[in-house]
Amino acid sequence: MVHRRPSARLTLAACILGSGIVFLDGTVVNVALPAIQRDLGAGLAAQQWVVEAYLLTLGSLLLVGGSLDDLLDRRGVFAAGLAGFGLFSLLCALAPSVELLVAARALQGVAGALLVPSSLAILISTYGDDERGRAIGTWTAWTGIATVLGPVAGGALIDGSSWRLIFLLNVPLVAVTLVLTARAVPSLGTRRLGAGVDWAGAALCACGLGGAIFALIEGPRLGFATPAVIGAGAGGAAALACFVLYERRARAPMLPLWLFGIRNFAVGNLATLTLYAGLGGALFLLQLYLQQVAGYAALAAGAAFLPVTALMFTLSPRTGALASRAGPRWFMAAGPAVASAGLVLLLLRVGTSARYASDVLPGVAIFGLGLALTVAPLTATVLGAAVAGRFTAAVDAQIAHPGVPAPIRAALAQAKARPLSARSPAHLAPGQRARVTATLDDASQAAFRLGLALAAGLVLLGGAVSAVGIENPRQRRAERARLADAAPALEPSRSA
């Protein structure tokens, strides 16, 4: 049933604000990571957890949030998500340690998993068929803007005040959205027949992803042969296997496995997996590197990606229209290849002193062009282990070098916990500090280049998977038509 009211615009505003802060917090924290490192002493693994704890709970519980919308009052689910997001944002802002910040970020993701699906469900129930597409398009555009402008706004706040402000500002936004929700969102208790919540599937998914992420992030620090890392990796793999087996038999599965019998769905998800790893890892690394090694301010590092935004907004609608006419196959193949070339250019051009116009912008622009063709989001887990390992190996090589003074060896050993960071202890003599800084610069650059090389390879692999596996619907229909025309001619030979 559609509930169309004069206050529908306020409802749209509430849904945009509610989901917008979820998408914004998924990207704004990247530019804050160096400031968090300086304030809380967070190494690369802890920085990754600040990002991944949020994405893990958000991604694992998103479908559960959608299921709750089918069981409970949608306004109530939306309001609960808002209140939780505001509370946990406040906890993030006040966190005295990186461990508590990671825990608060995980709880933020839980609240976000309630907000995003309920905001869409509210829009679908509020707007009729003739206006629903426009409303959802407006919602999508504004949430996309929030995602893209997050690093720039976050950089300005961090340079002018503190990283804590990026979380603290969520609180008044949540308060305004709660007022709009109370005034403009009706009670929408529409229980869907046969609806249920796949709690077991959600738990298995979260455990599986959590175990794999723990092994990848903590492996370089603890050692991949340690029982904790082996146990987490094996337990995560077992949980994911159990998730697949359980979803095959669940009455109301959170992930209907029959969808993977559709070729384009299965191949597209495989391509997306590699794109997510490559693109997300590249953005994560570049934000850290520009600030912690190349010396960029937070605002400058966040603004470095504005050309990507401009290209996506300008070209994505056009490439989408072309793909709808010609089929998606070659766009999904060419886009990642172009994006990969941009990452390779960054790998070759960006050094310890990176000039934006000549060193950063060309690669970012080519990367943005490829992204405009494929429109793939980000995550950063896969590359972390390789980057941290490469950094540690480079530092260890210098530590093992004969003739290295004990103070320098000790400083380098301490720096291994902070990959992509070129800071040296203040207590060293000037000559020793210069030597430590040069070593860390070289190690950071080697790790950065390895990470971008892997990112470029992953993105390119996504394009190759698309080129081989994606079928154009028009081509498939033409082939079926030719087979249908040939069938009568083949029939006599079959009967014979």
N, C-alpha and C positions, 0 to 999 in steps of 0.2 A: 504494500500500500504506500502511495506517495503522499507526503504531507507537505504541500506547497503553501507557504505563508508569505505575508508581506515582509517578514524579517528574514527571508531566505538569504539575503546578502550578508546579514550579520552571521548567519550560520556558516556561510562560505568563509567569512573572515576568521571565525573561530577555528574552523578546520584547517585553514592555511597556517594560522599562527601555531596551532597545536602540533601539527606534523612538521612544520618548518623548523621548529627548534630541535626536533629529533634529527633531521637531515643536517642542520647547521652544526650540531655538536659532533656529527660523524666526521667533519672535515676541519673544523676550526681548531681542534686540539693538536693537529699536526704542527701548526706553526708555533704552538706553545711549548712543544717538547723541550727545546733547548733551555727555555726559562725554567721549566719544571726540573730539568737536570741540575741547573745551577742552584735552585732553591732547596730541592729535596735530595740532591745527590743521586739522581736516577741514572743508571747505566743504560746501555742500548736495550738490554732485555726488559728492564723496567719500563722504558719508554714504549716499547712494543706492547707491553701489557696494558698500559694506559689506553692505547688505541684498541687493542684486540679484545679486552674484557668487555668493552661496550658493544663491539660488533658481534662478539660471540653470543651474548645473551639476547641481543636484538634479533639476530638472524635465527637463533635456535627457537625463539618463542614467538616469532611473528605470526606463524600459522596458528599457534595456540590463541593468540590475541584475536585473530579472525574467528576462531571457533567460539570464543566467549561472546562475540557479537551476535552469533546465531542463537545463543542460549539466554543471554541477559539483556537488560535495558542498555541500548547502545550509548545513550547519554551518560548513564552511570559508569560504563566501562571507560568512556572518553574522559570523564571528570576524574575518575580514579587514576588513570594514566597521567593526567595533567598534574594532579596533586603530588603523586609519587615522583614525577620528573622534577618538579620544583623542589621538593624536599631533598632528593638525592643530588641535585645540582648544588644546593646549599652545602651539603656534606662535602662535595668535591671542592668547593671554594674554601672551606675551612680545614681541609685535610692537613694534618701536621706531618704526615709521612707518605711516602709513595705507596706503601702497602694499603693504607686506608684510602688513598686516592683511587687505586685500582679497584678496591671493593666497592667504593661509591660509584665508579664508572660502570661496573657490572650491574648494579642496581638501577642506574640510569637506563641501561639497555632494556631491562625488564619492563620499566615503565614505558619506554618508547615502543615496545612491542604491543602494548595496549593502544597507544595513540594512533599509530599509522593506519592499521586496518579499520579501527572504529571511525576515524575521520572520513575515510572513503565510504564506509557503510552509511554514515549519516548523510553524506551528499547524495548517494543513490536513493535514499529514502525521502529526501527533501525535494529533489528536483524531478520533474516529469521527463518523459522521453525526449521532448523537443528542446529542453534546456540542459539536460544532464551532461551531454558531451561537452558543451561550452563550460559548464561548472568544473568538470573534472579536468579539462584542459587548463583552466585558470589555476586550479589547485596544483597541477603538475608544473606549470611555468613558475609559480612563486616558490614552490619547494625547491625547484632546480636553481633558482636565483639564490636562495638561502644557502644551498650547498656550495655554490661557486664563490659567493662573496664572503663566506665564512672566514677563509684564511686572511683576506684583506682586512676585514673588520677586526678579526682577532689580532692581527699584527699591529694595528693602530692602538688597540687597547693595551697590548703587552708593552709596546715601546713607551706609551704614555703613563702606564700605571703598573699593573701586575697581571700575571697569567690567571690569577684567581678571579679577576673581574669577568673573564669570558664565561665562567660558570655562574657567578653571582647575578649577572644581568638576566639570566633565565628566570629568576624568581619573579621580578615584576611582570615579565612577559606572560608567565604562567598565571599570575593573579588577574591580569587583564583578560586572558582567555577564559578563565573560570567565570568571570562576570559575564562575558559574552555567552558562554555556554548556558548559564542559568537563565539568561534573558531570551536567547534566540533558538536554542536547540530543544526540540520537543522530546518527550518521553517516547522512545521507540523500542518497546519491548516486543519484538516480533520473533518468537521462537520458530526456527525452521524445523520442519518435520524430519526426524531422524538425525538431528544435529547432536554432536557429542564432542568432547574434548579428548584428544589423544595425548593424555598425560605421559603414558609410558613411552610413546614415540618421541615426545619432546625431551624426556629425560635421557633416553638412549642417544638422541642426536646431540644434546648438549655435552654428555659425557664423551662421546666419540670425538667431536670437534675439540673439546677442551683438552683431552689427552694428546691429540695430535699437535695442537698448538703449543702445549706445554713442552713436548719433546723438541719441537723445532726452535722455540725461543730459548729454553733453558739448556739445551744440549751444548752450545758453545761455552757456556759458563760452568756447568757442572761436569761436562764430559758426556759424550754420547754413549759411553760404555757403563755409566753409573746405573745402579739399580733403579733410581727414581726416574731417569729418562727412559730407560728400556721399559720399565713397568708402565709408565704413562703412554708411551707410544704403542705398546702391545695392547694395553687396556683400551686405548682409543680405537684401535683397529678392530678389536673384538666387539666393542660397543656399536661401531658403525655397521659391522656385519650383522649383529643382532637386530639393529634398526631396520635393515633391509628385509630380514626374515620376518620381523614382526609386522612391518607395514604391508607385507603380502597378505597377511591374515586378519589385520585389524578391521573392525566393523566400520569405523570412521577414521581412516588413516589421515595423518597430517600431510603425507606426500603420496598421492595415488601413483603407484609404480607403473600402472598401465600406460601412463603418459610417455614413458621412455620407449614404448613400442612405436611411437611416432618418430620417424627418422629425423626430421628437421628439429624436433624438440630435443632428442637425445644428442645429436651432433652439436646443435646450438649451445646446449648446456656444457658440453665438453669444451667447446671453443671459449665459452664465457669463463670457465674455470681458469684456463691459461691466461686469458686477458685480465681477469681480476688479479691474479698473482703478479703478472708483469707490470700492469699499469699502476696498481696500488703500491707495489714495492718501489717503483721508480719515483712516484710522488713523495712517498715517505722518506726515501733516501735523499732526494734533492732538497727537501725542506730542511732536513737536519744538516746536510753538507753545506748549503749556502750560508747558514747561520753559524755553525760550530767550527767550520774550517775556513770558508771563504770570507767570513766576517760581515755578512749581510745583517742589517737590522731586521726585526721580525716583520715589520710592515713591508720592507723591500722584498723579503723572501716570499711573503704571501702574495704580493702584487706581481711576482714573477710569472704567475700562471694566468694573468688576465688575458693574454693573447689566446690561450686555449678556450677561455670563455667566449671571447668574441667570435672565434672561428666556429665553435659549436652552435652558437645562436644564429650565426649567419648561414652556415652551410648545412647543418643537420636537416632542416626542413626540405631543402632542395635535394639532398642525397636520398632522403626518405621517399620523396615523390618519385625520383628516378628508380629507386629500388623496387617500389610498388609496381612500376611498369615493366622493368627489365628483369626483376627477380633479385633476391638478396645475395646470391652466391658470390659474385665477383666483388661486390662491395664489402662483404664480410671477409673476403680474402685479401683485397687490396688495402683496406683500411688498416688492419694490423701491420701489414708490411710497411706502409708509410710511417705509422707510429713507431715501429721498430727502428726505422732509419733515423727518425728524430732522436731516439734514445742513443743510438750509436754515435750520432753527431755530438750529443752532450758528453758522451764518454770520451770522445776525442778532444773536445774543446775545453771542458771545464777543468781547471786546475785549482791550485790552492789560492790563487788570486784570480777570480772569475769576473771579467767585465761583462755586464749584462748585454749590451748591444751587440757585441761581437762574439761572445762565448756562449751565453745562455739563450738569448732570444732566437737565433736560427733553429737550434734544436727543439726549443719549446714550440715554435711555430709549426715545424714539420710534425712534431708529435701531436699538436692540436688538430692539424689537418687530418691525420689518421684517426684521431679520436672522433672527429666530426663524422667520419664515415662509419664508425663502428659503435659509438656512444656506449662505451663500456665503463663501469664503475671501478672502484679501487679497494684493495686490501694489501696488507704488507707482511704477512706471516712467512711465506716461503723463502723470501730472500734474506730474512734476518739471520738465519743460521750461517748461510754462506758468507755474508758480509762480516759478521762477528768473527768467524773462523779465519777469514783472510786477514783481517786486522790483527788478530792475536798471533797468527803465524809470522806476519811481518815484524811485529814487536819482539816476539820470541827470538827471531833470527838476530836482531840487534843485541838482545840481552846475552845470547850465547857467544857473541863475538868476543874474542880474546882482547884484553886490554881495556874493556869498558869499566870505568870507575864505579865503585860500589854505590855512591849516591845516584848516579844516572841509572844503574841497573835497578835500584829500588823504585825510582820514580817511574820507570817504564813498566815495571811489574804492577804498580798500582794503576797505571793508565790503561791496562788491558781490560779493566772493567768498564771503560768508557769509550767504546769504539766510535769512530767519526768525531773525535774531540781532540783538539790540538793544544790544550792547556797543559802547562808544566808547572810544578810546584814553585811557589814564590821563594822558598828557603834555599834553593840552589844558587850557586854562583852564576853570574851572567853567561859565561861561556858554557857551563853545563846546561843552563836553561835553553840556550840556543840549540845545543845538540839534541836535547830531548824534544824540543819543539819540531826540529827538522825531521827527526825520526817519526814522530806522531803524524806530521804532515804527509810524509811518504806512505805510512801505513794506512792513513785515512784515504788517501787518493787511490791506493791500490784496492782497498776494500770497496770504495765507491765505484770504481771502474768495473770491478767484478760484478757488483750488484746490478749495475746498468746493463752489463753484457748479458747476464742471466735474464733480466727483465726484457731486453730486446729479443732474446731467443724465445721466451715464453709468449710474448706478443706475436712474434712471427709464427710460432707453432699454432697459435689460435687461428691465424689466417690460413695456414696450410690445411688445418682440420676442416675449416669452412669450405675451402676450395675443393677438397676431395669429397666431403660428405653432404654439403647442403645441396638440395635440389630446388630448382626454380619451378614454382607451381605451373607456370604456363608451359614450360618444356615438358613437365610430367603429364599434363593434360594432352599435349600434342602426341606424345608417345603412346598414351592410352588410346587415343583416337586412331592412330595408325594400326595398333594391334587389333582394334575392333573392326577396322576395314579389312584387315588381312584374315580375320577369323573365318568368313564364309569360304574363302579360297582354300583354306587349310582343311575345312571340314571333310571334303571327299577323301582326301588322303588318310584322314584319321579313320573314316569308316572302312576304307579299304584295308 
